Amino acid sequence: MKVIYHVGAHATDEDRLVKTLLRNREAFAKEGVIVPGPSRYRALIRDGLVALKGAEPDPETKEFLLDAVADEDVISRLILSFESFFCGHPMVLNGGVFYGGAEHRVAQYRTFFPSESIEIAMGLCNPATFLPAVFNKQDRLSYEEFMHGANPATLRWSELIQRIRHHNPDVSMTVWANEDTPFIWAEIVRELAGLMPMTKITGGFTMLAEIMSPEGMKRFRAYLHQNPPVNEIQKRHIMSAFLGKYAVMDAVEEELDLPGWSDEFVDFLTHQYEEDLLEIERIPGVHMITP
């Protein structure tokens, strides 16, 4: 069995991924791919970590956890999704880095299924949009407190991924850039479910529909029906063409308003992020889904 923990990041898909997976739950279950409802495991896993205090659960506890999460006897893949698997919004920059201590959390989650293959799935995001979005999702901390001493200019997703991989070399990772999700949404779902390319799924255009006008989506779907793409690359070219004509500008523009941030600084962060994505593609044990 393979266990996939989808861990966010915060303020990226806002549970859209688990909702899309759940829309396909019955079809996936026929292939042994189990997608439990979040209420079955989020509190259970959180409380389990507190109770164990870092210790490995005994066989009875492991069996109880699996029985509580899934009803099926034959499971090839188990997909669990929660953007706060690592921490809540206020602690995203704990230690002055992205998700400080996440590598230890992964090790703890590993103990729940010690004999199974574990994968961490995560959507990454431009710090220029990620930091304002996460900060605005919480109201407990001031900007200075929220930053935990972090310098936005030196934050790197690659540093987080290397930490996780260094401390958990037997745990693989699948990552993607949140900015690409309108084009790769269906592929993300298929990758996590272990399906073949171009396998039909329900909700494959969920993210695209949020940034394209209803008229554009109608014409887009009609075009695909009349001209079925032969592969993902061709489908993405079609998406791009329709998005160029029917994009909803209010949906693609984001509010970037944090103390001391200028347009030049946002551009700098964006350039650093693009360089960081190239670095992540070279990290062993990491699969990056790209358009």
BALOBA-1460 file (C-alpha; in Angstrom, 3 decimals):
// residues 291
<rec num="1" residu="m" x="0.000" y="0.000" z="0.000"/>
<rec num="2" residu="k" x="1.090" y="3.526" z="-0.738"/>
<rec num="3" residu="v" x="0.023" y="6.354" z="1.581"/>
<rec num="4" residu="i" x="-0.049" y="9.865" z="0.104"/>
<rec num="5" residu="y" x="-0.164" y="12.824" z="2.454"/>
<rec num="6" residu="h" x="-1.253" y="15.972" z="0.606"/>
<rec num="7" residu="v" x="0.026" y="18.749" z="2.887"/>
<rec num="8" residu="g" x="-1.051" y="21.995" z="1.193"/>
<rec num="9" residu="a" x="0.628" y="24.426" z="1.105"/>
<rec num="10" residu="h" x="-1.723" y="26.771" z="2.920"/>
<rec num="11" residu="a" x="-3.798" y="29.141" z="0.800"/>
<rec num="12" residu="t" x="-3.181" y="27.209" z="-2.406"/>
<rec num="13" residu="d" x="-6.002" y="24.867" z="-3.370"/>
<rec num="14" residu="e" x="-8.257" y="25.544" z="-0.310"/>
<rec num="15" residu="d" x="-9.446" y="21.904" z="-0.175"/>
<rec num="16" residu="r" x="-10.312" y="21.885" z="-3.885"/>
<rec num="17" residu="l" x="-8.009" y="18.910" z="-4.411"/>
<rec num="18" residu="v" x="-9.635" y="16.689" z="-1.806"/>
<rec num="19" residu="k" x="-13.065" y="17.716" z="-3.099"/>
<rec num="20" residu="t" x="-12.079" y="16.723" z="-6.647"/>
<rec num="21" residu="l" x="-10.660" y="13.441" z="-5.373"/>
<rec num="22" residu="l" x="-13.880" y="12.756" z="-3.488"/>
<rec num="23" residu="r" x="-15.922" y="13.401" z="-6.633"/>
<rec num="24" residu="n" x="-14.017" y="10.474" z="-8.162"/>
<rec num="25" residu="r" x="-14.043" y="8.307" z="-5.043"/>
<rec num="26" residu="e" x="-16.267" y="5.510" z="-6.364"/>
<rec num="27" residu="a" x="-14.349" y="5.147" z="-9.626"/>
<rec num="28" residu="f" x="-11.015" y="5.256" z="-7.808"/>
<rec num="29" residu="a" x="-12.114" y="2.664" z="-5.245"/>
<rec num="30" residu="k" x="-12.553" y="0.136" z="-8.055"/>
<rec num="31" residu="e" x="-8.804" y="0.471" z="-8.636"/>
<rec num="32" residu="g" x="-7.997" y="0.171" z="-4.929"/>
<rec num="33" residu="v" x="-7.414" y="3.923" z="-4.565"/>
<rec num="34" residu="i" x="-9.129" y="5.031" z="-1.364"/>
<rec num="35" residu="v" x="-10.028" y="8.661" z="-0.647"/>
<rec num="36" residu="p" x="-11.579" y="8.943" z="2.845"/>
<rec num="37" residu="g" x="-13.647" y="11.957" z="3.831"/>
<rec num="38" residu="p" x="-11.485" y="14.459" z="5.795"/>
<rec num="39" residu="s" x="-13.643" y="14.136" z="8.919"/>
<rec num="40" residu="r" x="-12.495" y="10.523" z="9.228"/>
<rec num="41" residu="y" x="-8.819" y="11.277" z="9.724"/>
<rec num="42" residu="r" x="-7.868" y="14.927" z="10.298"/>
<rec num="43" residu="a" x="-8.715" y="15.085" z="14.002"/>
<rec num="44" residu="l" x="-7.771" y="11.425" z="14.473"/>
<rec num="45" residu="i" x="-4.241" y="11.887" z="13.164"/>
<rec num="46" residu="r" x="-3.775" y="15.180" z="15.023"/>
<rec num="47" residu="d" x="-4.900" y="13.656" z="18.317"/>
<rec num="48" residu="g" x="-2.843" y="10.549" z="17.621"/>
<rec num="49" residu="l" x="0.347" y="12.600" z="17.342"/>
<rec num="50" residu="v" x="-0.375" y="14.284" z="20.657"/>
<rec num="51" residu="a" x="-1.081" y="10.954" z="22.384"/>
<rec num="52" residu="l" x="1.993" y="9.198" z="21.013"/>
<rec num="53" residu="k" x="4.409" y="12.011" z="21.987"/>
<rec num="54" residu="g" x="6.884" y="10.907" z="19.327"/>
<rec num="55" residu="a" x="6.663" y="7.188" z="20.057"/>
<rec num="56" residu="e" x="5.783" y="4.636" z="17.386"/>
<rec num="57" residu="p" x="2.246" y="3.253" z="17.704"/>
<rec num="58" residu="d" x="1.843" y="-0.425" z="18.582"/>
<rec num="59" residu="p" x="0.343" y="-2.829" z="15.986"/>
<rec num="60" residu="e" x="-3.129" y="-2.592" z="17.537"/>
<rec num="61" residu="t" x="-3.107" y="1.204" z="17.272"/>
<rec num="62" residu="k" x="-2.001" y="1.052" z="13.643"/>
<rec num="63" residu="e" x="-4.776" y="-1.394" z="12.832"/>
<rec num="64" residu="f" x="-7.314" y="0.803" z="14.613"/>
<rec num="65" residu="l" x="-6.160" y="3.844" z="12.639"/>
<rec num="66" residu="l" x="-6.474" y="2.083" z="9.296"/>
<rec num="67" residu="d" x="-9.896" y="0.684" z="10.180"/>
<rec num="68" residu="a" x="-11.068" y="4.125" z="11.275"/>
<rec num="69" residu="v" x="-9.842" y="5.793" z="8.084"/>
<rec num="70" residu="a" x="-10.946" y="3.238" z="5.464"/>
<rec num="71" residu="d" x="-13.638" y="0.574" z="5.211"/>
<rec num="72" residu="e" x="-12.067" y="-1.305" z="2.320"/>
<rec num="73" residu="d" x="-9.999" y="-4.454" z="2.812"/>
<rec num="74" residu="v" x="-7.951" y="-4.108" z="-0.387"/>
<rec num="75" residu="i" x="-6.097" y="-0.796" z="-0.620"/>
<rec num="76" residu="s" x="-3.380" y="0.005" z="-3.138"/>
<rec num="77" residu="r" x="-3.323" y="3.740" z="-2.413"/>
<rec num="78" residu="l" x="-4.630" y="5.780" z="0.504"/>
<rec num="79" residu="i" x="-4.838" y="9.553" z="-0.075"/>
<rec num="80" residu="l" x="-5.062" y="11.855" z="2.961"/>
<rec num="81" residu="s" x="-5.286" y="15.632" z="2.492"/>
<rec num="82" residu="f" x="-4.981" y="18.487" z="4.998"/>
<rec num="83" residu="e" x="-3.196" y="21.819" z="4.560"/>
<rec num="84" residu="s" x="-2.470" y="21.890" z="8.309"/>
<rec num="85" residu="f" x="-0.724" y="18.509" z="8.468"/>
<rec num="86" residu="f" x="2.465" y="20.459" z="9.269"/>
<rec num="87" residu="c" x="1.007" y="23.342" z="11.296"/>
<rec num="88" residu="g" x="-1.675" y="26.033" z="11.412"/>
<rec num="89" residu="h" x="-1.523" y="29.342" z="9.533"/>
<rec num="90" residu="p" x="0.247" y="31.343" z="12.292"/>
<rec num="91" residu="m" x="3.183" y="28.907" z="12.421"/>
<rec num="92" residu="v" x="3.934" y="28.623" z="8.691"/>
<rec num="93" residu="l" x="7.214" y="30.517" z="9.199"/>
<rec num="94" residu="n" x="8.136" y="28.962" z="12.523"/>
<rec num="95" residu="g" x="11.912" y="29.120" z="12.893"/>
<rec num="96" residu="g" x="12.196" y="31.734" z="10.146"/>
<rec num="97" residu="v" x="11.809" y="29.184" z="7.318"/>
<rec num="98" residu="f" x="8.917" y="27.605" z="5.428"/>
<rec num="99" residu="y" x="7.287" y="25.082" z="7.768"/>
<rec num="100" residu="g" x="10.034" y="24.778" z="10.352"/>
<rec num="101" residu="g" x="10.000" y="21.282" z="11.829"/>
<rec num="102" residu="a" x="8.066" y="19.781" z="8.902"/>
<rec num="103" residu="e" x="10.751" y="17.141" z="8.502"/>
<rec num="104" residu="h" x="9.957" y="15.859" z="12.002"/>
<rec num="105" residu="r" x="6.230" y="15.883" z="11.283"/>
<rec num="106" residu="v" x="6.829" y="13.730" z="8.223"/>
<rec num="107" residu="a" x="8.805" y="11.290" z="10.364"/>
<rec num="108" residu="q" x="5.889" y="11.140" z="12.812"/>
<rec num="109" residu="y" x="3.357" y="10.529" z="10.040"/>
<rec num="110" residu="r" x="5.686" y="7.850" z="8.739"/>
<rec num="111" residu="t" x="5.273" y="5.916" z="12.002"/>
<rec num="112" residu="f" x="1.527" y="5.524" z="11.455"/>
<rec num="113" residu="f" x="2.223" y="3.297" z="8.434"/>
<rec num="114" residu="p" x="5.837" y="2.130" z="8.975"/>
<rec num="115" residu="s" x="5.681" y="-0.818" z="6.576"/>
<rec num="116" residu="e" x="4.066" y="1.131" z="3.724"/>
<rec num="117" residu="s" x="5.422" y="3.390" z="0.997"/>
<rec num="118" residu="i" x="4.931" y="7.057" z="1.938"/>
<rec num="119" residu="e" x="4.670" y="10.030" z="-0.394"/>
<rec num="120" residu="i" x="4.296" y="13.734" z="0.409"/>
<rec num="121" residu="a" x="2.353" y="15.796" z="-2.137"/>
<rec num="122" residu="m" x="2.503" y="19.570" z="-2.031"/>
<rec num="123" residu="g" x="1.548" y="22.573" z="-4.108"/>
<rec num="124" residu="l" x="4.149" y="25.347" z="-3.924"/>
<rec num="125" residu="c" x="3.429" y="29.041" z="-4.353"/>
<rec num="126" residu="n" x="5.225" y="32.264" z="-5.197"/>
<rec num="127" residu="p" x="6.221" y="33.782" z="-1.816"/>
<rec num="128" residu="a" x="5.055" y="37.145" z="-3.158"/>
<rec num="129" residu="t" x="1.470" y="35.833" z="-3.145"/>
<rec num="130" residu="f" x="1.807" y="33.050" z="-0.567"/>
<rec num="131" residu="l" x="2.902" y="35.210" z="2.373"/>
<rec num="132" residu="p" x="0.134" y="37.853" z="2.052"/>
<rec num="133" residu="a" x="-2.500" y="35.147" z="1.538"/>
<rec num="134" residu="v" x="-1.480" y="33.095" z="4.581"/>
<rec num="135" residu="f" x="-1.001" y="36.170" z="6.774"/>
<rec num="136" residu="n" x="-4.521" y="37.338" z="5.919"/>
<rec num="137" residu="k" x="-5.939" y="33.893" z="6.774"/>
<rec num="138" residu="q" x="-5.056" y="34.424" z="10.426"/>
<rec num="139" residu="d" x="-5.805" y="37.303" z="12.777"/>
<rec num="140" residu="r" x="-3.814" y="36.288" z="15.845"/>
<rec num="141" residu="l" x="-0.380" y="37.644" z="14.968"/>
<rec num="142" residu="s" x="0.944" y="40.975" z="13.765"/>
<rec num="143" residu="y" x="3.006" y="40.959" z="10.572"/>
<rec num="144" residu="e" x="6.256" y="40.976" z="12.559"/>
<rec num="145" residu="e" x="5.082" y="38.120" z="14.781"/>
<rec num="146" residu="f" x="3.820" y="36.136" z="11.793"/>
<rec num="147" residu="m" x="7.204" y="36.395" z="10.058"/>
<rec num="148" residu="h" x="9.015" y="34.803" z="13.056"/>
<rec num="149" residu="g" x="12.166" y="36.657" z="12.044"/>
<rec num="150" residu="a" x="12.114" y="35.315" z="8.482"/>
<rec num="151" residu="n" x="13.518" y="37.395" z="5.643"/>
<rec num="152" residu="p" x="11.161" y="37.005" z="2.646"/>
<rec num="153" residu="a" x="14.098" y="37.481" z="0.284"/>
<rec num="154" residu="t" x="15.852" y="34.340" z="1.564"/>
<rec num="155" residu="l" x="12.870" y="31.987" z="1.909"/>
<rec num="156" residu="r" x="13.153" y="28.975" z="-0.394"/>
<rec num="157" residu="w" x="10.808" y="26.045" z="-0.970"/>
<rec num="158" residu="s" x="13.852" y="24.030" z="-2.006"/>
<rec num="159" residu="e" x="15.223" y="24.410" z="1.533"/>
<rec num="160" residu="l" x="12.031" y="22.866" z="2.953"/>
<rec num="161" residu="i" x="12.065" y="19.999" z="0.474"/>
<rec num="162" residu="q" x="15.738" y="19.247" z="1.079"/>
<rec num="163" residu="r" x="15.081" y="19.192" z="4.838"/>
<rec num="164" residu="i" x="12.233" y="16.720" z="4.421"/>
<rec num="165" residu="r" x="14.217" y="14.495" z="2.066"/>
<rec num="166" residu="h" x="17.374" y="14.587" z="4.214"/>
<rec num="167" residu="h" x="15.541" y="13.464" z="7.356"/>
<rec num="168" residu="n" x="13.209" y="11.066" z="5.503"/>
<rec num="169" residu="p" x="15.162" y="9.613" z="2.558"/>
<rec num="170" residu="d" x="12.645" y="6.786" z="2.076"/>
<rec num="171" residu="v" x="9.758" y="9.254" z="1.630"/>
<rec num="172" residu="s" x="9.200" y="10.437" z="-1.948"/>
<rec num="173" residu="m" x="7.701" y="13.812" z="-2.849"/>
<rec num="174" residu="t" x="5.450" y="15.069" z="-5.632"/>
<rec num="175" residu="v" x="5.228" y="18.838" z="-5.983"/>
<rec num="176" residu="w" x="3.851" y="21.432" z="-8.378"/>
<rec num="177" residu="a" x="3.623" y="25.205" z="-8.703"/>
<rec num="178" residu="n" x="0.230" y="26.506" z="-7.635"/>
<rec num="179" residu="e" x="0.338" y="29.013" z="-10.474"/>
<rec num="180" residu="d" x="0.252" y="26.104" z="-12.962"/>
<rec num="181" residu="t" x="-2.777" y="24.333" z="-11.468"/>
<rec num="182" residu="p" x="-5.369" y="25.525" z="-14.019"/>
<rec num="183" residu="f" x="-3.356" y="23.690" z="-16.682"/>
<rec num="184" residu="i" x="-2.284" y="20.590" z="-14.726"/>
<rec num="185" residu="w" x="-5.188" y="20.021" z="-12.326"/>
<rec num="186" residu="a" x="-6.335" y="16.766" z="-13.935"/>
<rec num="187" residu="e" x="-2.756" y="15.517" z="-14.089"/>
<rec num="188" residu="i" x="-2.248" y="16.225" z="-10.377"/>
<rec num="189" residu="v" x="-5.337" y="14.161" z="-9.561"/>
<rec num="190" residu="r" x="-4.223" y="11.313" z="-11.832"/>
<rec num="191" residu="e" x="-0.682" y="11.339" z="-10.423"/>
<rec num="192" residu="l" x="-1.879" y="11.072" z="-6.825"/>
<rec num="193" residu="a" x="-4.315" y="8.316" z="-7.781"/>
<rec num="194" residu="g" x="-1.693" y="6.470" z="-9.844"/>
<rec num="195" residu="l" x="-3.759" y="6.599" z="-13.051"/>
<rec num="196" residu="m" x="-2.576" y="6.509" z="-16.638"/>
<rec num="197" residu="p" x="-2.209" y="9.804" z="-18.579"/>
<rec num="198" residu="m" x="-5.418" y="11.099" z="-20.183"/>
<rec num="199" residu="t" x="-7.600" y="8.897" z="-17.947"/>
<rec num="200" residu="k" x="-10.930" y="10.669" z="-17.742"/>
<rec num="201" residu="i" x="-11.766" y="12.122" z="-14.335"/>
<rec num="202" residu="t" x="-14.554" y="14.271" z="-12.935"/>
<rec num="203" residu="g" x="-13.612" y="17.864" z="-12.077"/>
<rec num="204" residu="g" x="-10.467" y="18.064" z="-14.176"/>
<rec num="205" residu="f" x="-11.184" y="21.685" z="-15.115"/>
<rec num="206" residu="t" x="-12.097" y="22.902" z="-11.627"/>
<rec num="207" residu="m" x="-9.272" y="25.422" z="-11.411"/>
<rec num="208" residu="l" x="-9.578" y="26.543" z="-15.016"/>
<rec num="209" residu="a" x="-13.262" y="27.366" z="-14.510"/>
<rec num="210" residu="e" x="-12.325" y="29.766" z="-11.700"/>
<rec num="211" residu="i" x="-10.271" y="32.014" z="-13.962"/>
<rec num="212" residu="m" x="-12.205" y="31.670" z="-17.247"/>
<rec num="213" residu="s" x="-15.587" y="33.212" z="-18.012"/>
<rec num="214" residu="p" x="-18.643" y="30.923" z="-18.197"/>
<rec num="215" residu="e" x="-18.929" y="31.671" z="-21.916"/>
<rec num="216" residu="g" x="-15.282" y="30.760" z="-22.395"/>
<rec num="217" residu="m" x="-15.693" y="27.475" z="-20.507"/>
<rec num="218" residu="k" x="-18.748" y="26.620" z="-22.594"/>
<rec num="219" residu="r" x="-16.855" y="27.213" z="-25.832"/>
<rec num="220" residu="f" x="-13.792" y="25.411" z="-24.479"/>
<rec num="221" residu="r" x="-15.752" y="22.268" z="-23.583"/>
<rec num="222" residu="a" x="-17.533" y="22.322" z="-26.952"/>
<rec num="223" residu="y" x="-14.196" y="22.592" z="-28.745"/>
<rec num="224" residu="l" x="-12.742" y="19.637" z="-26.786"/>
<rec num="225" residu="h" x="-15.804" y="17.573" z="-27.595"/>
<rec num="226" residu="q" x="-15.392" y="18.240" z="-31.321"/>
<rec num="227" residu="n" x="-11.578" y="18.078" z="-31.301"/>
<rec num="228" residu="p" x="-10.430" y="15.639" z="-28.582"/>
<rec num="229" residu="p" x="-6.735" y="16.266" z="-27.734"/>
<rec num="230" residu="v" x="-4.400" y="13.313" z="-28.245"/>
<rec num="231" residu="n" x="-2.175" y="14.139" z="-25.249"/>
<rec num="232" residu="e" x="-1.753" y="16.498" z="-22.291"/>
<rec num="233" residu="i" x="0.500" y="18.890" z="-24.191"/>
<rec num="234" residu="q" x="-2.082" y="19.464" z="-26.898"/>
<rec num="235" residu="k" x="-4.803" y="19.914" z="-24.278"/>
<rec num="236" residu="r" x="-2.746" y="22.562" z="-22.487"/>
<rec num="237" residu="h" x="-2.198" y="24.460" z="-25.730"/>
<rec num="238" residu="i" x="-5.970" y="24.556" z="-26.183"/>
<rec num="239" residu="m" x="-6.445" y="25.717" z="-22.574"/>
<rec num="240" residu="s" x="-3.907" y="28.485" z="-23.044"/>
<rec num="241" residu="a" x="-5.558" y="29.693" z="-26.240"/>
<rec num="242" residu="f" x="-9.014" y="29.904" z="-24.652"/>
<rec num="243" residu="l" x="-7.661" y="31.432" z="-21.440"/>
<rec num="244" residu="g" x="-5.922" y="34.129" z="-23.455"/>
<rec num="245" residu="k" x="-9.306" y="35.165" z="-24.838"/>
<rec num="246" residu="y" x="-11.704" y="34.461" z="-21.973"/>
<rec num="247" residu="a" x="-9.689" y="34.958" z="-18.759"/>
<rec num="248" residu="v" x="-11.481" y="36.737" z="-15.914"/>
<rec num="249" residu="m" x="-8.908" y="39.352" z="-14.951"/>
<rec num="250" residu="d" x="-10.231" y="39.890" z="-11.407"/>
<rec num="251" residu="a" x="-9.692" y="36.180" z="-10.775"/>
<rec num="252" residu="v" x="-6.065" y="36.109" z="-11.917"/>
<rec num="253" residu="e" x="-5.010" y="39.354" z="-10.213"/>
<rec num="254" residu="e" x="-4.040" y="39.060" z="-6.551"/>
<rec num="255" residu="e" x="-3.813" y="41.627" z="-3.766"/>
<rec num="256" residu="l" x="-0.223" y="41.954" z="-2.544"/>
<rec num="257" residu="d" x="-0.157" y="44.256" z="0.456"/>
<rec num="258" residu="l" x="2.359" y="43.718" z="3.252"/>
<rec num="259" residu="p" x="4.354" y="46.360" z="5.165"/>
<rec num="260" residu="g" x="7.383" y="47.623" z="3.264"/>
<rec num="261" residu="w" x="6.703" y="45.682" z="0.072"/>
<rec num="262" residu="s" x="7.222" y="47.558" z="-3.188"/>
<rec num="263" residu="d" x="6.476" y="46.454" z="-6.749"/>
<rec num="264" residu="e" x="10.202" y="45.992" z="-7.248"/>
<rec num="265" residu="f" x="10.415" y="43.704" z="-4.217"/>
<rec num="266" residu="v" x="7.488" y="41.607" z="-5.469"/>
<rec num="267" residu="d" x="9.252" y="41.251" z="-8.826"/>
<rec num="268" residu="f" x="12.430" y="40.204" z="-7.012"/>
<rec num="269" residu="l" x="10.587" y="37.539" z="-5.000"/>
<rec num="270" residu="t" x="8.931" y="36.244" z="-8.160"/>
<rec num="271" residu="h" x="12.282" y="35.917" z="-9.945"/>
<rec num="272" residu="q" x="13.780" y="34.108" z="-6.930"/>
<rec num="273" residu="y" x="10.810" y="31.738" z="-6.869"/>
<rec num="274" residu="e" x="11.211" y="30.869" z="-10.543"/>
<rec num="275" residu="e" x="14.880" y="30.097" z="-9.939"/>
<rec num="276" residu="d" x="13.959" y="28.019" z="-6.907"/>
<rec num="277" residu="l" x="11.548" y="25.872" z="-8.936"/>
<rec num="278" residu="l" x="14.417" y="24.970" z="-11.262"/>
<rec num="279" residu="e" x="16.495" y="23.964" z="-8.250"/>
<rec num="280" residu="i" x="13.677" y="21.773" z="-6.902"/>
<rec num="281" residu="e" x="13.482" y="19.831" z="-10.177"/>
<rec num="282" residu="r" x="17.059" y="18.671" z="-9.528"/>
<rec num="283" residu="i" x="16.458" y="17.318" z="-6.011"/>
<rec num="284" residu="p" x="16.624" y="13.486" z="-5.950"/>
<rec num="285" residu="g" x="13.427" y="11.728" z="-4.919"/>
<rec num="286" residu="v" x="11.242" y="14.652" z="-5.965"/>
<rec num="287" residu="h" x="8.823" y="14.533" z="-8.885"/>
<rec num="288" residu="m" x="7.637" y="17.919" z="-10.112"/>
<rec num="289" residu="i" x="4.466" y="18.116" z="-12.206"/>
<rec num="290" residu="t" x="4.838" y="20.843" z="-14.824"/>
<rec num="291" residu="p" x="2.755" y="22.045" z="-17.770"/>
